[in-house]
């Protein structure tokens, strides 16, 4: 199986690349050019992982990358559109440049992947695409509004596309991780309930992808709690979320 993973040099993306390479699949790993990408193929058995420098915010580059990978290795079977970034933005530090940057990677980066993949997968009548979202998409939390908005947009987009793709033999799903120990979550200065390792997350995600549901949640307990929070009346919802505010 040919597996394409974006954002494959750290966190969940790296763990997924290692998981699929160890299982004997051909992993096509992409990320921004740099030392991490150069060192990535040393982490797996020779011939199982191939690196492609890619900025997912560049639509033309994403299409060119897909064409190059398929020309070299044959049709893709599974694409995990994982590349993402995070920045905490509250009222005092909110700015449109940072908000736009988050949307460019977390939402439009996935749009670019979908635009490149869907015509090819539909023409073949097969293939699987997984878009990385987040349990943060379930509701707006202090300091995470722009991130939550981008991830929510990913879910709404995939909800809209999934039925049409399924009719053409293509599976589209979303992955909604909670707190996973990665370089991004290492920057958090608040408690992270139900924190799991990237290795554990990758194993559970791979198991979920094999079952082909629409949504994969890891860990499930945090996803359930945030689902409940999102369903509350706003008066109670804001009473609870105000407790997450930092001291003035």
C-alpha beads as a LAMMPS data file, in Angstrom:
LAMMPS data file: protein, C-alpha beads

248 atoms
247 bonds

1 atom types
1 bond types

-500.0 500.0 xlo xhi
-500.0 500.0 ylo yhi
-500.0 500.0 zlo zhi

Masses

1 110.0

Atoms # bond

1 1 1 0.000 0.000 0.000
2 1 1 1.256 3.479 -0.891
3 1 1 0.649 5.866 2.021
4 1 1 1.141 9.629 1.713
5 1 1 1.498 11.551 4.983
6 1 1 1.884 15.325 5.177
7 1 1 3.510 16.960 8.188
8 1 1 5.477 13.750 8.667
9 1 1 8.545 15.017 10.522
10 1 1 7.104 15.328 14.032
11 1 1 4.254 14.405 16.330
12 1 1 1.397 12.291 15.017
13 1 1 2.635 12.504 11.425
14 1 1 6.033 11.080 12.317
15 1 1 4.486 8.328 14.434
16 1 1 2.145 7.382 11.583
17 1 1 5.031 7.307 9.105
18 1 1 6.981 4.985 11.384
19 1 1 3.922 2.798 11.979
20 1 1 3.123 2.247 8.302
21 1 1 6.784 1.807 7.328
22 1 1 7.233 -0.815 10.064
23 1 1 4.179 -2.635 8.690
24 1 1 5.885 -2.911 5.297
25 1 1 3.960 -0.246 3.414
26 1 1 5.572 2.316 1.127
27 1 1 5.426 5.626 2.987
28 1 1 5.672 8.881 1.069
29 1 1 6.445 11.473 3.721
30 1 1 6.194 15.169 3.041
31 1 1 6.987 18.230 5.116
32 1 1 8.712 21.563 4.736
33 1 1 12.333 21.273 3.655
34 1 1 14.826 21.223 6.508
35 1 1 17.009 19.038 8.737
36 1 1 14.037 17.089 10.105
37 1 1 12.972 15.988 6.659
38 1 1 16.540 15.126 5.676
39 1 1 16.918 12.919 8.753
40 1 1 13.526 11.226 8.476
41 1 1 14.457 8.327 6.211
42 1 1 17.191 7.289 8.671
43 1 1 14.477 6.380 11.169
44 1 1 13.049 3.506 9.107
45 1 1 14.210 0.518 7.081
46 1 1 15.732 1.435 3.698
47 1 1 13.288 1.571 0.812
48 1 1 10.135 1.815 2.902
49 1 1 10.019 5.602 3.261
50 1 1 10.566 8.320 0.694
51 1 1 10.728 12.026 1.547
52 1 1 9.257 14.896 -0.446
53 1 1 9.793 18.535 0.514
54 1 1 6.431 20.294 0.453
55 1 1 4.707 23.420 1.733
56 1 1 1.004 22.515 1.860
57 1 1 -0.015 26.170 1.578
58 1 1 1.255 26.142 -2.027
59 1 1 -1.546 24.636 -4.125
60 1 1 0.574 24.145 -7.243
61 1 1 3.333 22.483 -5.208
62 1 1 0.848 20.048 -3.648
63 1 1 -0.406 18.964 -7.060
64 1 1 3.160 18.647 -8.366
65 1 1 4.071 16.522 -5.337
66 1 1 1.163 14.143 -5.904
67 1 1 2.077 13.777 -9.574
68 1 1 5.737 13.121 -8.702
69 1 1 4.898 10.533 -6.051
70 1 1 2.528 8.623 -8.314
71 1 1 4.972 8.746 -11.216
72 1 1 7.685 7.231 -9.019
73 1 1 5.699 4.761 -6.911
74 1 1 2.344 4.185 -8.573
75 1 1 -1.140 5.203 -7.408
76 1 1 -1.637 6.351 -3.839
77 1 1 -3.896 4.156 -1.722
78 1 1 -4.117 6.203 1.479
79 1 1 -3.467 9.910 2.008
80 1 1 -3.292 11.328 5.533
81 1 1 -3.485 15.125 5.307
82 1 1 -1.907 15.763 8.673
83 1 1 0.145 18.967 8.338
84 1 1 -0.969 21.570 10.862
85 1 1 0.084 24.307 13.218
86 1 1 -1.185 25.999 16.375
87 1 1 -1.001 29.392 17.991
88 1 1 -2.911 30.573 21.042
89 1 1 -4.768 33.796 20.233
90 1 1 -6.768 35.621 22.855
91 1 1 -8.314 39.065 22.824
92 1 1 -5.140 41.010 23.600
93 1 1 -2.908 39.290 21.014
94 1 1 -5.508 38.593 18.338
95 1 1 -4.404 39.609 14.861
96 1 1 -5.551 38.753 11.365
97 1 1 -2.098 37.782 10.098
98 1 1 -1.802 34.997 12.668
99 1 1 -5.402 33.921 12.102
100 1 1 -4.855 33.784 8.356
101 1 1 -1.635 31.787 8.775
102 1 1 -3.475 29.168 10.825
103 1 1 -6.212 28.886 8.209
104 1 1 -3.681 28.609 5.377
105 1 1 -2.052 25.529 6.900
106 1 1 -4.855 23.868 8.841
107 1 1 -7.714 24.401 6.389
108 1 1 -6.435 25.423 2.953
109 1 1 -3.545 22.964 3.228
110 1 1 -6.147 20.211 3.384
111 1 1 -8.163 21.818 0.582
112 1 1 -5.072 21.701 -1.614
113 1 1 -4.585 18.019 -0.846
114 1 1 -8.213 17.215 -1.582
115 1 1 -8.131 19.137 -4.860
116 1 1 -5.111 17.134 -6.016
117 1 1 -6.373 13.747 -4.826
118 1 1 -10.112 13.615 -5.461
119 1 1 -10.063 13.589 -9.286
120 1 1 -7.470 10.782 -9.332
121 1 1 -9.129 8.660 -6.667
122 1 1 -12.570 9.101 -8.228
123 1 1 -11.263 8.165 -11.665
124 1 1 -9.898 4.918 -10.178
125 1 1 -12.982 4.277 -8.074
126 1 1 -10.941 3.630 -4.938
127 1 1 -8.686 5.210 -2.332
128 1 1 -8.865 6.636 1.174
129 1 1 -8.271 10.194 2.360
130 1 1 -7.988 11.186 6.026
131 1 1 -8.068 14.843 7.044
132 1 1 -6.572 15.855 10.383
133 1 1 -9.023 17.926 12.407
134 1 1 -9.251 18.081 16.226
135 1 1 -11.631 17.668 19.138
136 1 1 -11.080 21.427 19.509
137 1 1 -13.465 21.729 16.559
138 1 1 -16.382 20.674 18.728
139 1 1 -16.593 23.992 20.566
140 1 1 -14.854 27.340 20.991
141 1 1 -12.499 27.477 23.968
142 1 1 -10.547 30.466 25.306
143 1 1 -7.353 31.242 23.354
144 1 1 -8.040 28.502 20.783
145 1 1 -10.719 30.187 18.706
146 1 1 -8.844 30.512 15.419
147 1 1 -7.467 26.989 15.682
148 1 1 -10.925 25.616 16.524
149 1 1 -12.467 27.533 13.631
150 1 1 -9.981 26.087 11.127
151 1 1 -10.474 22.538 12.385
152 1 1 -14.252 22.949 12.423
153 1 1 -14.074 24.089 8.811
154 1 1 -12.190 20.880 7.964
155 1 1 -14.937 18.738 9.486
156 1 1 -17.777 20.634 7.767
157 1 1 -15.955 20.379 4.429
158 1 1 -15.413 16.638 4.802
159 1 1 -18.985 16.052 5.937
160 1 1 -20.106 17.687 2.709
161 1 1 -17.747 15.778 0.421
162 1 1 -17.869 12.313 2.016
163 1 1 -21.237 11.085 0.626
164 1 1 -20.378 12.060 -2.941
165 1 1 -16.941 10.477 -2.704
166 1 1 -18.371 7.297 -1.176
167 1 1 -20.695 6.946 -4.158
168 1 1 -17.566 6.874 -6.328
169 1 1 -15.742 4.309 -4.181
170 1 1 -13.543 6.759 -2.237
171 1 1 -13.476 6.871 1.564
172 1 1 -13.031 10.272 3.228
173 1 1 -12.727 10.552 6.992
174 1 1 -11.657 13.020 9.670
175 1 1 -9.243 12.358 12.526
176 1 1 -10.039 14.236 15.728
177 1 1 -7.186 13.907 18.218
178 1 1 -7.306 15.318 21.707
179 1 1 -4.161 15.956 23.701
180 1 1 -1.289 14.018 22.152
181 1 1 2.280 14.555 23.338
182 1 1 3.943 16.392 20.451
183 1 1 6.265 19.397 20.058
184 1 1 3.148 21.568 19.762
185 1 1 1.492 20.361 22.971
186 1 1 4.836 20.591 24.786
187 1 1 4.367 24.369 24.542
188 1 1 1.070 24.301 26.445
189 1 1 1.103 25.823 29.929
190 1 1 -2.144 24.251 31.140
191 1 1 -3.295 20.780 32.249
192 1 1 -3.962 18.350 29.393
193 1 1 -6.406 15.627 30.494
194 1 1 -6.129 12.150 28.964
195 1 1 -2.776 12.994 27.335
196 1 1 -1.465 10.100 25.217
197 1 1 1.787 9.516 23.335
198 1 1 2.084 10.070 19.592
199 1 1 2.918 6.360 19.227
200 1 1 -0.329 5.346 20.935
201 1 1 -2.299 7.857 18.878
202 1 1 -0.792 6.522 15.644
203 1 1 -1.707 2.930 16.516
204 1 1 -5.305 3.875 17.292
205 1 1 -5.598 6.035 14.183
206 1 1 -4.276 3.229 11.972
207 1 1 -6.784 0.828 13.519
208 1 1 -9.543 3.348 12.870
209 1 1 -8.497 3.890 9.261
210 1 1 -8.647 0.150 8.631
211 1 1 -12.278 0.149 9.808
212 1 1 -13.123 3.128 7.551
213 1 1 -15.505 5.142 9.764
214 1 1 -16.130 8.829 9.054
215 1 1 -14.662 10.024 12.359
216 1 1 -11.690 8.702 14.331
217 1 1 -11.345 10.086 17.881
218 1 1 -8.255 9.661 20.060
219 1 1 -8.548 9.593 23.004
220 1 1 -12.275 8.981 23.064
221 1 1 -12.882 10.130 26.637
222 1 1 -11.818 13.721 25.949
223 1 1 -13.823 13.771 22.732
224 1 1 -16.911 12.649 24.639
225 1 1 -16.444 15.338 27.316
226 1 1 -16.099 18.101 24.730
227 1 1 -19.151 16.816 22.866
228 1 1 -21.126 17.112 26.092
229 1 1 -19.722 20.597 26.742
230 1 1 -20.719 21.735 23.263
231 1 1 -24.303 20.536 23.799
232 1 1 -24.864 22.620 26.937
233 1 1 -26.971 25.807 26.990
234 1 1 -24.750 28.846 26.500
235 1 1 -25.338 30.164 30.012
236 1 1 -23.849 26.986 31.492
237 1 1 -21.296 26.608 28.698
238 1 1 -19.752 30.035 29.336
239 1 1 -19.875 29.543 33.093
240 1 1 -17.640 26.505 32.631
241 1 1 -15.319 27.896 29.957
242 1 1 -14.671 31.076 31.974
243 1 1 -12.782 28.851 34.384
244 1 1 -10.186 28.336 31.650
245 1 1 -9.304 32.043 31.503
246 1 1 -5.866 33.032 32.688
247 1 1 -5.470 35.396 35.606
248 1 1 -5.564 39.049 34.400

Bonds

1 1 1 2
2 1 2 3
3 1 3 4
4 1 4 5
5 1 5 6
6 1 6 7
7 1 7 8
8 1 8 9
9 1 9 10
10 1 10 11
11 1 11 12
12 1 12 13
13 1 13 14
14 1 14 15
15 1 15 16
16 1 16 17
17 1 17 18
18 1 18 19
19 1 19 20
20 1 20 21
21 1 21 22
22 1 22 23
23 1 23 24
24 1 24 25
25 1 25 26
26 1 26 27
27 1 27 28
28 1 28 29
29 1 29 30
30 1 30 31
31 1 31 32
32 1 32 33
33 1 33 34
34 1 34 35
35 1 35 36
36 1 36 37
37 1 37 38
38 1 38 39
39 1 39 40
40 1 40 41
41 1 41 42
42 1 42 43
43 1 43 44
44 1 44 45
45 1 45 46
46 1 46 47
47 1 47 48
48 1 48 49
49 1 49 50
50 1 50 51
51 1 51 52
52 1 52 53
53 1 53 54
54 1 54 55
55 1 55 56
56 1 56 57
57 1 57 58
58 1 58 59
59 1 59 60
60 1 60 61
61 1 61 62
62 1 62 63
63 1 63 64
64 1 64 65
65 1 65 66
66 1 66 67
67 1 67 68
68 1 68 69
69 1 69 70
70 1 70 71
71 1 71 72
72 1 72 73
73 1 73 74
74 1 74 75
75 1 75 76
76 1 76 77
77 1 77 78
78 1 78 79
79 1 79 80
80 1 80 81
81 1 81 82
82 1 82 83
83 1 83 84
84 1 84 85
85 1 85 86
86 1 86 87
87 1 87 88
88 1 88 89
89 1 89 90
90 1 90 91
91 1 91 92
92 1 92 93
93 1 93 94
94 1 94 95
95 1 95 96
96 1 96 97
97 1 97 98
98 1 98 99
99 1 99 100
100 1 100 101
101 1 101 102
102 1 102 103
103 1 103 104
104 1 104 105
105 1 105 106
106 1 106 107
107 1 107 108
108 1 108 109
109 1 109 110
110 1 110 111
111 1 111 112
112 1 112 113
113 1 113 114
114 1 114 115
115 1 115 116
116 1 116 117
117 1 117 118
118 1 118 119
119 1 119 120
120 1 120 121
121 1 121 122
122 1 122 123
123 1 123 124
124 1 124 125
125 1 125 126
126 1 126 127
127 1 127 128
128 1 128 129
129 1 129 130
130 1 130 131
131 1 131 132
132 1 132 133
133 1 133 134
134 1 134 135
135 1 135 136
136 1 136 137
137 1 137 138
138 1 138 139
139 1 139 140
140 1 140 141
141 1 141 142
142 1 142 143
143 1 143 144
144 1 144 145
145 1 145 146
146 1 146 147
147 1 147 148
148 1 148 149
149 1 149 150
150 1 150 151
151 1 151 152
152 1 152 153
153 1 153 154
154 1 154 155
155 1 155 156
156 1 156 157
157 1 157 158
158 1 158 159
159 1 159 160
160 1 160 161
161 1 161 162
162 1 162 163
163 1 163 164
164 1 164 165
165 1 165 166
166 1 166 167
167 1 167 168
168 1 168 169
169 1 169 170
170 1 170 171
171 1 171 172
172 1 172 173
173 1 173 174
174 1 174 175
175 1 175 176
176 1 176 177
177 1 177 178
178 1 178 179
179 1 179 180
180 1 180 181
181 1 181 182
182 1 182 183
183 1 183 184
184 1 184 185
185 1 185 186
186 1 186 187
187 1 187 188
188 1 188 189
189 1 189 190
190 1 190 191
191 1 191 192
192 1 192 193
193 1 193 194
194 1 194 195
195 1 195 196
196 1 196 197
197 1 197 198
198 1 198 199
199 1 199 200
200 1 200 201
201 1 201 202
202 1 202 203
203 1 203 204
204 1 204 205
205 1 205 206
206 1 206 207
207 1 207 208
208 1 208 209
209 1 209 210
210 1 210 211
211 1 211 212
212 1 212 213
213 1 213 214
214 1 214 215
215 1 215 216
216 1 216 217
217 1 217 218
218 1 218 219
219 1 219 220
220 1 220 221
221 1 221 222
222 1 222 223
223 1 223 224
224 1 224 225
225 1 225 226
226 1 226 227
227 1 227 228
228 1 228 229
229 1 229 230
230 1 230 231
231 1 231 232
232 1 232 233
233 1 233 234
234 1 234 235
235 1 235 236
236 1 236 237
237 1 237 238
238 1 238 239
239 1 239 240
240 1 240 241
241 1 241 242
242 1 242 243
243 1 243 244
244 1 244 245
245 1 245 246
246 1 246 247
247 1 247 248
